[in-house]
């Protein structure tokens, strides 16, 4: 819901989660989406690239697709 989106708050919460566990690719993936939502596409790309280094994400086409969205300066919208 567009009215409920708050990229800045999502980034703040995502950073807290990432600070608690810097190795969790799910957290990195979510934080990347938050950065993109907030318009910080450089950080979104950087974080998504980190997530893709994880074995569980390395073969994920949807995770790679999100990276391409961020490179094109687009936020991820879950279908």
PyMOL Python script that loads the backbone (N, CA, C, O; Angstrom):
from pymol import cmd

cmd.read_pdbstr("""\
ATOM      1  N   UNK A   1       0.855  -1.177   0.000  1.00  0.00           N
ATOM      2  CA  UNK A   1       0.000   0.000   0.000  1.00  0.00           C
ATOM      3  C   UNK A   1       0.899   1.238   0.000  1.00  0.00           C
ATOM      4  O   UNK A   1       1.699   1.438   0.914  1.00  0.00           O
ATOM      5  N   UNK A   2       0.760   2.032  -0.999  1.00  0.00           N
ATOM      6  CA  UNK A   2       1.597   3.222  -1.164  1.00  0.00           C
ATOM      7  C   UNK A   2       1.513   4.160   0.044  1.00  0.00           C
ATOM      8  O   UNK A   2       2.502   4.807   0.386  1.00  0.00           O
ATOM      9  N   UNK A   3       0.372   4.240   0.678  1.00  0.00           N
ATOM     10  CA  UNK A   3       0.191   5.142   1.822  1.00  0.00           C
ATOM     11  C   UNK A   3       0.952   4.680   3.059  1.00  0.00           C
ATOM     12  O   UNK A   3       1.190   5.472   3.971  1.00  0.00           O
ATOM     13  N   UNK A   4       1.332   3.419   3.096  1.00  0.00           N
ATOM     14  CA  UNK A   4       2.026   2.872   4.260  1.00  0.00           C
ATOM     15  C   UNK A   4       3.537   2.808   4.079  1.00  0.00           C
ATOM     16  O   UNK A   4       4.257   2.492   5.026  1.00  0.00           O
ATOM     17  N   UNK A   5       4.021   3.099   2.894  1.00  0.00           N
ATOM     18  CA  UNK A   5       5.462   3.007   2.625  1.00  0.00           C
ATOM     19  C   UNK A   5       6.210   4.117   3.351  1.00  0.00           C
ATOM     20  O   UNK A   5       5.822   5.284   3.302  1.00  0.00           O
ATOM     21  N   UNK A   6       7.283   3.735   4.019  1.00  0.00           N
ATOM     22  CA  UNK A   6       8.124   4.697   4.721  1.00  0.00           C
ATOM     23  C   UNK A   6       9.567   4.209   4.609  1.00  0.00           C
ATOM     24  O   UNK A   6      10.078   3.524   5.495  1.00  0.00           O
ATOM     25  N   UNK A   7      10.205   4.575   3.510  1.00  0.00           N
ATOM     26  CA  UNK A   7      11.552   4.103   3.229  1.00  0.00           C
ATOM     27  C   UNK A   7      12.566   4.466   4.306  1.00  0.00           C
ATOM     28  O   UNK A   7      13.426   3.654   4.648  1.00  0.00           O
ATOM     29  N   UNK A   8      12.472   5.678   4.843  1.00  0.00           N
ATOM     30  CA  UNK A   8      13.430   6.094   5.871  1.00  0.00           C
ATOM     31  C   UNK A   8      13.305   5.234   7.119  1.00  0.00           C
ATOM     32  O   UNK A   8      14.310   4.826   7.700  1.00  0.00           O
ATOM     33  N   UNK A   9      12.083   4.961   7.527  1.00  0.00           N
ATOM     34  CA  UNK A   9      11.874   4.111   8.707  1.00  0.00           C
ATOM     35  C   UNK A   9      12.320   2.685   8.417  1.00  0.00           C
ATOM     36  O   UNK A   9      12.911   2.027   9.273  1.00  0.00           O
ATOM     37  N   UNK A  10      12.036   2.213   7.213  1.00  0.00           N
ATOM     38  CA  UNK A  10      12.458   0.863   6.828  1.00  0.00           C
ATOM     39  C   UNK A  10      13.980   0.739   6.872  1.00  0.00           C
ATOM     40  O   UNK A  10      14.506  -0.286   7.305  1.00  0.00           O
ATOM     41  N   UNK A  11      14.692   1.782   6.423  1.00  0.00           N
ATOM     42  CA  UNK A  11      16.155   1.759   6.470  1.00  0.00           C
ATOM     43  C   UNK A  11      16.625   1.726   7.923  1.00  0.00           C
ATOM     44  O   UNK A  11      17.524   0.960   8.268  1.00  0.00           O
ATOM     45  N   UNK A  12      16.027   2.546   8.764  1.00  0.00           N
ATOM     46  CA  UNK A  12      16.439   2.581  10.177  1.00  0.00           C
ATOM     47  C   UNK A  12      16.250   1.217  10.836  1.00  0.00           C
ATOM     48  O   UNK A  12      17.131   0.740  11.551  1.00  0.00           O
ATOM     49  N   UNK A  13      15.111   0.601  10.596  1.00  0.00           N
ATOM     50  CA  UNK A  13      14.850  -0.722  11.185  1.00  0.00           C
ATOM     51  C   UNK A  13      15.753  -1.787  10.570  1.00  0.00           C
ATOM     52  O   UNK A  13      16.245  -2.675  11.266  1.00  0.00           O
ATOM     53  N   UNK A  14      15.965  -1.688   9.260  1.00  0.00           N
ATOM     54  CA  UNK A  14      16.843  -2.637   8.584  1.00  0.00           C
ATOM     55  C   UNK A  14      18.274  -2.546   9.078  1.00  0.00           C
ATOM     56  O   UNK A  14      18.953  -3.563   9.216  1.00  0.00           O
ATOM     57  N   UNK A  15      18.734  -1.332   9.346  1.00  0.00           N
ATOM     58  CA  UNK A  15      20.089  -1.152   9.879  1.00  0.00           C
ATOM     59  C   UNK A  15      20.213  -1.788  11.261  1.00  0.00           C
ATOM     60  O   UNK A  15      21.237  -2.391  11.580  1.00  0.00           O
ATOM     61  N   UNK A  16      19.179  -1.656  12.073  1.00  0.00           N
ATOM     62  CA  UNK A  16      19.199  -2.285  13.396  1.00  0.00           C
ATOM     63  C   UNK A  16      19.323  -3.796  13.263  1.00  0.00           C
ATOM     64  O   UNK A  16      20.112  -4.427  13.966  1.00  0.00           O
ATOM     65  N   UNK A  17      18.540  -4.369  12.360  1.00  0.00           N
ATOM     66  CA  UNK A  17      18.598  -5.815  12.145  1.00  0.00           C
ATOM     67  C   UNK A  17      19.969  -6.224  11.611  1.00  0.00           C
ATOM     68  O   UNK A  17      20.524  -7.242  12.026  1.00  0.00           O
ATOM     69  N   UNK A  18      20.504  -5.436  10.701  1.00  0.00           N
ATOM     70  CA  UNK A  18      21.816  -5.748  10.116  1.00  0.00           C
ATOM     71  C   UNK A  18      22.918  -5.617  11.162  1.00  0.00           C
ATOM     72  O   UNK A  18      23.860  -6.409  11.169  1.00  0.00           O
ATOM     73  N   UNK A  19      22.811  -4.629  12.043  1.00  0.00           N
ATOM     74  CA  UNK A  19      23.802  -4.479  13.116  1.00  0.00           C
ATOM     75  C   UNK A  19      23.784  -5.688  14.045  1.00  0.00           C
ATOM     76  O   UNK A  19      24.820  -6.083  14.579  1.00  0.00           O
ATOM     77  N   UNK A  20      22.604  -6.272  14.235  1.00  0.00           N
ATOM     78  CA  UNK A  20      22.470  -7.440  15.113  1.00  0.00           C
ATOM     79  C   UNK A  20      23.029  -8.706  14.465  1.00  0.00           C
ATOM     80  O   UNK A  20      23.495  -9.606  15.163  1.00  0.00           O
ATOM     81  N   UNK A  21      22.983  -8.779  13.132  1.00  0.00           N
ATOM     82  CA  UNK A  21      23.467  -9.974  12.434  1.00  0.00           C
ATOM     83  C   UNK A  21      23.950  -9.571  11.050  1.00  0.00           C
ATOM     84  O   UNK A  21      23.164  -9.488  10.107  1.00  0.00           O
ATOM     85  N   UNK A  22      25.234  -9.323  10.937  1.00  0.00           N
ATOM     86  CA  UNK A  22      25.804  -8.852   9.679  1.00  0.00           C
ATOM     87  C   UNK A  22      26.020  -9.956   8.650  1.00  0.00           C
ATOM     88  O   UNK A  22      26.495  -9.679   7.548  1.00  0.00           O
ATOM     89  N   UNK A  23      25.685 -11.189   8.980  1.00  0.00           N
ATOM     90  CA  UNK A  23      25.893 -12.291   8.044  1.00  0.00           C
ATOM     91  C   UNK A  23      24.589 -12.820   7.450  1.00  0.00           C
ATOM     92  O   UNK A  23      24.623 -13.721   6.612  1.00  0.00           O
ATOM     93  N   UNK A  24      23.460 -12.288   7.858  1.00  0.00           N
ATOM     94  CA  UNK A  24      22.163 -12.794   7.417  1.00  0.00           C
ATOM     95  C   UNK A  24      21.783 -12.181   6.068  1.00  0.00           C
ATOM     96  O   UNK A  24      21.484 -10.990   5.978  1.00  0.00           O
ATOM     97  N   UNK A  25      21.799 -13.003   5.033  1.00  0.00           N
ATOM     98  CA  UNK A  25      21.509 -12.516   3.686  1.00  0.00           C
ATOM     99  C   UNK A  25      20.066 -12.040   3.551  1.00  0.00           C
ATOM    100  O   UNK A  25      19.794 -11.127   2.772  1.00  0.00           O
ATOM    101  N   UNK A  26      19.142 -12.636   4.290  1.00  0.00           N
ATOM    102  CA  UNK A  26      17.750 -12.170   4.248  1.00  0.00           C
ATOM    103  C   UNK A  26      17.647 -10.741   4.744  1.00  0.00           C
ATOM    104  O   UNK A  26      16.913  -9.931   4.178  1.00  0.00           O
ATOM    105  N   UNK A  27      18.382 -10.432   5.802  1.00  0.00           N
ATOM    106  CA  UNK A  27      18.396  -9.076   6.339  1.00  0.00           C
ATOM    107  C   UNK A  27      19.009  -8.123   5.317  1.00  0.00           C
ATOM    108  O   UNK A  27      18.487  -7.029   5.101  1.00  0.00           O
ATOM    109  N   UNK A  28      20.105  -8.526   4.690  1.00  0.00           N
ATOM    110  CA  UNK A  28      20.747  -7.678   3.684  1.00  0.00           C
ATOM    111  C   UNK A  28      19.816  -7.423   2.501  1.00  0.00           C
ATOM    112  O   UNK A  28      19.739  -6.303   1.996  1.00  0.00           O
ATOM    113  N   UNK A  29      19.120  -8.449   2.068  1.00  0.00           N
ATOM    114  CA  UNK A  29      18.178  -8.338   0.957  1.00  0.00           C
ATOM    115  C   UNK A  29      17.061  -7.357   1.306  1.00  0.00           C
ATOM    116  O   UNK A  29      16.676  -6.526   0.484  1.00  0.00           O
ATOM    117  N   UNK A  30      16.549  -7.459   2.518  1.00  0.00           N
ATOM    118  CA  UNK A  30      15.479  -6.574   2.961  1.00  0.00           C
ATOM    119  C   UNK A  30      15.982  -5.145   3.124  1.00  0.00           C
ATOM    120  O   UNK A  30      15.290  -4.195   2.760  1.00  0.00           O
ATOM    121  N   UNK A  31      17.178  -4.994   3.666  1.00  0.00           N
ATOM    122  CA  UNK A  31      17.756  -3.667   3.817  1.00  0.00           C
ATOM    123  C   UNK A  31      18.010  -3.035   2.449  1.00  0.00           C
ATOM    124  O   UNK A  31      17.821  -1.830   2.282  1.00  0.00           O
ATOM    125  N   UNK A  32      18.428  -3.823   1.485  1.00  0.00           N
ATOM    126  CA  UNK A  32      18.619  -3.311   0.128  1.00  0.00           C
ATOM    127  C   UNK A  32      17.305  -2.759  -0.422  1.00  0.00           C
ATOM    128  O   UNK A  32      17.284  -1.690  -1.031  1.00  0.00           O
ATOM    129  N   UNK A  33      16.215  -3.486  -0.207  1.00  0.00           N
ATOM    130  CA  UNK A  33      14.907  -3.013  -0.667  1.00  0.00           C
ATOM    131  C   UNK A  33      14.516  -1.720   0.041  1.00  0.00           C
ATOM    132  O   UNK A  33      13.932  -0.826  -0.572  1.00  0.00           O
ATOM    133  N   UNK A  34      14.836  -1.618   1.320  1.00  0.00           N
ATOM    134  CA  UNK A  34      14.539  -0.403   2.078  1.00  0.00           C
ATOM    135  C   UNK A  34      15.340   0.780   1.530  1.00  0.00           C
ATOM    136  O   UNK A  34      14.795   1.868   1.344  1.00  0.00           O
ATOM    137  N   UNK A  35      16.619   0.568   1.275  1.00  0.00           N
ATOM    138  CA  UNK A  35      17.434   1.636   0.698  1.00  0.00           C
ATOM    139  C   UNK A  35      16.844   2.108  -0.634  1.00  0.00           C
ATOM    140  O   UNK A  35      16.752   3.309  -0.888  1.00  0.00           O
ATOM    141  N   UNK A  36      16.452   1.169  -1.465  1.00  0.00           N
ATOM    142  CA  UNK A  36      15.869   1.531  -2.761  1.00  0.00           C
ATOM    143  C   UNK A  36      14.577   2.318  -2.557  1.00  0.00           C
ATOM    144  O   UNK A  36      14.342   3.313  -3.243  1.00  0.00           O
ATOM    145  N   UNK A  37      13.754   1.887  -1.634  1.00  0.00           N
ATOM    146  CA  UNK A  37      12.509   2.594  -1.349  1.00  0.00           C
ATOM    147  C   UNK A  37      12.790   4.026  -0.897  1.00  0.00           C
ATOM    148  O   UNK A  37      12.032   4.941  -1.219  1.00  0.00           O
ATOM    149  N   UNK A  38      13.876   4.220  -0.153  1.00  0.00           N
ATOM    150  CA  UNK A  38      14.249   5.546   0.338  1.00  0.00           C
ATOM    151  C   UNK A  38      14.992   6.367  -0.730  1.00  0.00           C
ATOM    152  O   UNK A  38      15.298   7.539  -0.512  1.00  0.00           O
ATOM    153  N   UNK A  39      15.278   5.747  -1.878  1.00  0.00           N
ATOM    154  CA  UNK A  39      15.939   6.461  -2.960  1.00  0.00           C
ATOM    155  C   UNK A  39      17.455   6.405  -2.929  1.00  0.00           C
ATOM    156  O   UNK A  39      18.113   7.093  -3.709  1.00  0.00           O
ATOM    157  N   UNK A  40      18.019   5.601  -2.044  1.00  0.00           N
ATOM    158  CA  UNK A  40      19.479   5.459  -1.954  1.00  0.00           C
ATOM    159  C   UNK A  40      19.880   4.205  -2.735  1.00  0.00           C
ATOM    160  O   UNK A  40      20.135   3.146  -2.161  1.00  0.00           O
ATOM    161  N   UNK A  41      19.928   4.356  -4.037  1.00  0.00           N
ATOM    162  CA  UNK A  41      20.149   3.202  -4.908  1.00  0.00           C
ATOM    163  C   UNK A  41      21.577   2.684  -4.853  1.00  0.00           C
ATOM    164  O   UNK A  41      21.802   1.492  -5.059  1.00  0.00           O
ATOM    165  N   UNK A  42      22.541   3.544  -4.583  1.00  0.00           N
ATOM    166  CA  UNK A  42      23.926   3.082  -4.455  1.00  0.00           C
ATOM    167  C   UNK A  42      24.045   2.111  -3.284  1.00  0.00           C
ATOM    168  O   UNK A  42      24.686   1.067  -3.409  1.00  0.00           O
ATOM    169  N   UNK A  43      23.438   2.445  -2.154  1.00  0.00           N
ATOM    170  CA  UNK A  43      23.470   1.541  -0.992  1.00  0.00           C
ATOM    171  C   UNK A  43      22.626   0.299  -1.250  1.00  0.00           C
ATOM    172  O   UNK A  43      22.969  -0.790  -0.788  1.00  0.00           O
ATOM    173  N   UNK A  44      21.532   0.452  -1.979  1.00  0.00           N
ATOM    174  CA  UNK A  44      20.703  -0.708  -2.315  1.00  0.00           C
ATOM    175  C   UNK A  44      21.505  -1.710  -3.137  1.00  0.00           C
ATOM    176  O   UNK A  44      21.457  -2.913  -2.879  1.00  0.00           O
ATOM    177  N   UNK A  45      22.234  -1.216  -4.119  1.00  0.00           N
ATOM    178  CA  UNK A  45      23.070  -2.090  -4.958  1.00  0.00           C
ATOM    179  C   UNK A  45      24.146  -2.751  -4.106  1.00  0.00           C
ATOM    180  O   UNK A  45      24.355  -3.961  -4.191  1.00  0.00           O
ATOM    181  N   UNK A  46      24.827  -1.957  -3.285  1.00  0.00           N
ATOM    182  CA  UNK A  46      25.909  -2.496  -2.458  1.00  0.00           C
ATOM    183  C   UNK A  46      25.399  -3.595  -1.530  1.00  0.00           C
ATOM    184  O   UNK A  46      26.025  -4.647  -1.404  1.00  0.00           O
ATOM    185  N   UNK A  47      24.268  -3.351  -0.887  1.00  0.00           N
ATOM    186  CA  UNK A  47      23.732  -4.327   0.061  1.00  0.00           C
ATOM    187  C   UNK A  47      23.231  -5.576  -0.667  1.00  0.00           C
ATOM    188  O   UNK A  47      23.414  -6.693  -0.183  1.00  0.00           O
ATOM    189  N   UNK A  48      22.601  -5.389  -1.826  1.00  0.00           N
ATOM    190  CA  UNK A  48      22.106  -6.551  -2.567  1.00  0.00           C
ATOM    191  C   UNK A  48      23.271  -7.393  -3.069  1.00  0.00           C
ATOM    192  O   UNK A  48      23.186  -8.621  -3.080  1.00  0.00           O
ATOM    193  N   UNK A  49      24.352  -6.751  -3.483  1.00  0.00           N
ATOM    194  CA  UNK A  49      25.534  -7.493  -3.910  1.00  0.00           C
ATOM    195  C   UNK A  49      26.097  -8.307  -2.749  1.00  0.00           C
ATOM    196  O   UNK A  49      26.556  -9.432  -2.948  1.00  0.00           O
ATOM    197  N   UNK A  50      26.066  -7.755  -1.551  1.00  0.00           N
ATOM    198  CA  UNK A  50      26.516  -8.509  -0.373  1.00  0.00           C
ATOM    199  C   UNK A  50      25.618  -9.719  -0.141  1.00  0.00           C
ATOM    200  O   UNK A  50      26.106 -10.816   0.129  1.00  0.00           O
ATOM    201  N   UNK A  51      24.318  -9.519  -0.246  1.00  0.00           N
ATOM    202  CA  UNK A  51      23.377 -10.629  -0.044  1.00  0.00           C
ATOM    203  C   UNK A  51      23.638 -11.740  -1.056  1.00  0.00           C
ATOM    204  O   UNK A  51      23.545 -12.922  -0.725  1.00  0.00           O
ATOM    205  N   UNK A  52      23.962 -11.359  -2.283  1.00  0.00           N
ATOM    206  CA  UNK A  52      24.175 -12.346  -3.341  1.00  0.00           C
ATOM    207  C   UNK A  52      25.462 -13.151  -3.159  1.00  0.00           C
ATOM    208  O   UNK A  52      25.668 -14.153  -3.843  1.00  0.00           O
ATOM    209  N   UNK A  53      26.315 -12.726  -2.255  1.00  0.00           N
ATOM    210  CA  UNK A  53      27.513 -13.517  -1.950  1.00  0.00           C
ATOM    211  C   UNK A  53      27.183 -14.738  -1.113  1.00  0.00           C
ATOM    212  O   UNK A  53      27.978 -15.674  -1.036  1.00  0.00           O
ATOM    213  N   UNK A  54      26.015 -14.736  -0.486  1.00  0.00           N
ATOM    214  CA  UNK A  54      25.558 -15.860   0.320  1.00  0.00           C
ATOM    215  C   UNK A  54      25.123 -16.993  -0.610  1.00  0.00           C
ATOM    216  O   UNK A  54      24.473 -16.751  -1.627  1.00  0.00           O
ATOM    217  N   UNK A  55      25.477 -18.209  -0.266  1.00  0.00           N
ATOM    218  CA  UNK A  55      25.139 -19.363  -1.096  1.00  0.00           C
ATOM    219  C   UNK A  55      23.661 -19.525  -1.371  1.00  0.00           C
ATOM    220  O   UNK A  55      23.280 -19.971  -2.454  1.00  0.00           O
ATOM    221  N   UNK A  56      22.820 -19.172  -0.414  1.00  0.00           N
ATOM    222  CA  UNK A  56      21.371 -19.298  -0.612  1.00  0.00           C
ATOM    223  C   UNK A  56      20.834 -18.280  -1.602  1.00  0.00           C
ATOM    224  O   UNK A  56      19.828 -18.529  -2.266  1.00  0.00           O
ATOM    225  N   UNK A  57      21.494 -17.140  -1.706  1.00  0.00           N
ATOM    226  CA  UNK A  57      21.024 -16.104  -2.607  1.00  0.00           C
ATOM    227  C   UNK A  57      21.746 -16.124  -3.949  1.00  0.00           C
ATOM    228  O   UNK A  57      21.222 -15.613  -4.939  1.00  0.00           O
ATOM    229  N   UNK A  58      22.914 -16.694  -3.995  1.00  0.00           N
ATOM    230  CA  UNK A  58      23.731 -16.656  -5.206  1.00  0.00           C
ATOM    231  C   UNK A  58      22.997 -17.212  -6.419  1.00  0.00           C
ATOM    232  O   UNK A  58      23.208 -16.744  -7.538  1.00  0.00           O
ATOM    233  N   UNK A  59      22.145 -18.196  -6.211  1.00  0.00           N
ATOM    234  CA  UNK A  59      21.415 -18.817  -7.315  1.00  0.00           C
ATOM    235  C   UNK A  59      19.985 -18.316  -7.432  1.00  0.00           C
ATOM    236  O   UNK A  59      19.198 -18.878  -8.194  1.00  0.00           O
ATOM    237  N   UNK A  60      19.638 -17.287  -6.705  1.00  0.00           N
ATOM    238  CA  UNK A  60      18.276 -16.772  -6.712  1.00  0.00           C
ATOM    239  C   UNK A  60      18.076 -15.771  -7.851  1.00  0.00           C
ATOM    240  O   UNK A  60      18.630 -14.672  -7.830  1.00  0.00           O
ATOM    241  N   UNK A  61      17.289 -16.161  -8.829  1.00  0.00           N
ATOM    242  CA  UNK A  61      17.008 -15.262  -9.941  1.00  0.00           C
ATOM    243  C   UNK A  61      16.262 -14.023  -9.456  1.00  0.00           C
ATOM    244  O   UNK A  61      16.527 -12.920  -9.934  1.00  0.00           O
ATOM    245  N   UNK A  62      15.346 -14.183  -8.527  1.00  0.00           N
ATOM    246  CA  UNK A  62      14.590 -13.023  -8.047  1.00  0.00           C
ATOM    247  C   UNK A  62      15.509 -12.033  -7.320  1.00  0.00           C
ATOM    248  O   UNK A  62      15.315 -10.823  -7.429  1.00  0.00           O
ATOM    249  N   UNK A  63      16.502 -12.529  -6.583  1.00  0.00           N
ATOM    250  CA  UNK A  63      17.455 -11.642  -5.918  1.00  0.00           C
ATOM    251  C   UNK A  63      18.303 -10.903  -6.942  1.00  0.00           C
ATOM    252  O   UNK A  63      18.596  -9.721  -6.762  1.00  0.00           O
ATOM    253  N   UNK A  64      18.698 -11.577  -8.005  1.00  0.00           N
ATOM    254  CA  UNK A  64      19.462 -10.927  -9.075  1.00  0.00           C
ATOM    255  C   UNK A  64      18.593  -9.909  -9.817  1.00  0.00           C
ATOM    256  O   UNK A  64      19.073  -8.851 -10.225  1.00  0.00           O
ATOM    257  N   UNK A  65      17.314 -10.241  -9.985  1.00  0.00           N
ATOM    258  CA  UNK A  65      16.389  -9.301 -10.627  1.00  0.00           C
ATOM    259  C   UNK A  65      16.243  -8.028  -9.801  1.00  0.00           C
ATOM    260  O   UNK A  65      16.187  -6.926 -10.348  1.00  0.00           O
ATOM    261  N   UNK A  66      16.182  -8.186  -8.477  1.00  0.00           N
ATOM    262  CA  UNK A  66      16.095  -7.003  -7.614  1.00  0.00           C
ATOM    263  C   UNK A  66      17.351  -6.143  -7.756  1.00  0.00           C
ATOM    264  O   UNK A  66      17.263  -4.915  -7.792  1.00  0.00           O
ATOM    265  N   UNK A  67      18.508  -6.779  -7.837  1.00  0.00           N
ATOM    266  CA  UNK A  67      19.745  -6.029  -8.025  1.00  0.00           C
ATOM    267  C   UNK A  67      19.659  -5.184  -9.299  1.00  0.00           C
ATOM    268  O   UNK A  67      20.051  -4.017  -9.300  1.00  0.00           O
ATOM    269  N   UNK A  68      19.152  -5.766 -10.364  1.00  0.00           N
ATOM    270  CA  UNK A  68      19.023  -5.025 -11.623  1.00  0.00           C
ATOM    271  C   UNK A  68      18.046  -3.861 -11.479  1.00  0.00           C
ATOM    272  O   UNK A  68      18.271  -2.793 -12.050  1.00  0.00           O
ATOM    273  N   UNK A  69      16.968  -4.053 -10.726  1.00  0.00           N
ATOM    274  CA  UNK A  69      16.044  -2.943 -10.467  1.00  0.00           C
ATOM    275  C   UNK A  69      16.775  -1.786  -9.795  1.00  0.00           C
ATOM    276  O   UNK A  69      16.637  -0.633 -10.204  1.00  0.00           O
ATOM    277  N   UNK A  70      17.550  -2.101  -8.765  1.00  0.00           N
ATOM    278  CA  UNK A  70      18.262  -1.063  -8.021  1.00  0.00           C
ATOM    279  C   UNK A  70      19.284  -0.363  -8.909  1.00  0.00           C
ATOM    280  O   UNK A  70      19.482   0.847  -8.797  1.00  0.00           O
ATOM    281  N   UNK A  71      19.923  -1.110  -9.777  1.00  0.00           N
ATOM    282  CA  UNK A  71      20.891  -0.500 -10.709  1.00  0.00           C
ATOM    283  C   UNK A  71      20.185   0.456 -11.674  1.00  0.00           C
ATOM    284  O   UNK A  71      20.780   1.420 -12.156  1.00  0.00           O
ATOM    285  N   UNK A  72      18.916   0.174 -11.946  1.00  0.00           N
ATOM    286  CA  UNK A  72      18.123   1.035 -12.831  1.00  0.00           C
ATOM    287  C   UNK A  72      17.382   2.121 -12.057  1.00  0.00           C
ATOM    288  O   UNK A  72      16.525   2.824 -12.594  1.00  0.00           O
ATOM    289  N   UNK A  73      17.743   2.236 -10.770  1.00  0.00           N
ATOM    290  CA  UNK A  73      17.163   3.241  -9.882  1.00  0.00           C
ATOM    291  C   UNK A  73      15.643   3.083  -9.743  1.00  0.00           C
ATOM    292  O   UNK A  73      14.869   4.033  -9.853  1.00  0.00           O
ATOM    293  N   UNK A  74      15.266   1.817  -9.493  1.00  0.00           N
ATOM    294  CA  UNK A  74      13.865   1.491  -9.254  1.00  0.00           C
ATOM    295  C   UNK A  74      13.738   0.738  -7.937  1.00  0.00           C
ATOM    296  O   UNK A  74      14.577  -0.098  -7.602  1.00  0.00           O
ATOM    297  N   UNK A  75      12.690   1.042  -7.205  1.00  0.00           N
ATOM    298  CA  UNK A  75      12.408   0.315  -5.969  1.00  0.00           C
ATOM    299  C   UNK A  75      11.736  -1.005  -6.305  1.00  0.00           C
ATOM    300  O   UNK A  75      11.138  -1.162  -7.369  1.00  0.00           O
ATOM    301  N   UNK A  76      11.841  -1.937  -5.394  1.00  0.00           N
ATOM    302  CA  UNK A  76      11.212  -3.255  -5.563  1.00  0.00           C
ATOM    303  C   UNK A  76       9.781  -3.183  -5.073  1.00  0.00           C
ATOM    304  O   UNK A  76       9.514  -2.703  -3.971  1.00  0.00           O
ATOM    305  N   UNK A  77       8.883  -3.653  -5.881  1.00  0.00           N
ATOM    306  CA  UNK A  77       7.472  -3.774  -5.496  1.00  0.00           C
ATOM    307  C   UNK A  77       7.091  -5.236  -5.578  1.00  0.00           C
ATOM    308  O   UNK A  77       7.069  -5.823  -6.660  1.00  0.00           O
ATOM    309  N   UNK A  78       6.793  -5.818  -4.439  1.00  0.00           N
ATOM    310  CA  UNK A  78       6.456  -7.241  -4.389  1.00  0.00           C
ATOM    311  C   UNK A  78       5.164  -7.488  -5.156  1.00  0.00           C
ATOM    312  O   UNK A  78       4.164  -6.806  -4.933  1.00  0.00           O
ATOM    313  N   UNK A  79       5.187  -8.461  -6.056  1.00  0.00           N
ATOM    314  CA  UNK A  79       3.970  -8.758  -6.850  1.00  0.00           C
ATOM    315  C   UNK A  79       2.864  -9.349  -6.009  1.00  0.00           C
ATOM    316  O   UNK A  79       1.788  -9.649  -6.526  1.00  0.00           O
TER     317      UNK A  79
END
""", "prot")
cmd.dss("prot")
cmd.show_as("cartoon", "prot")
cmd.util.cbc("prot")
cmd.orient("prot")
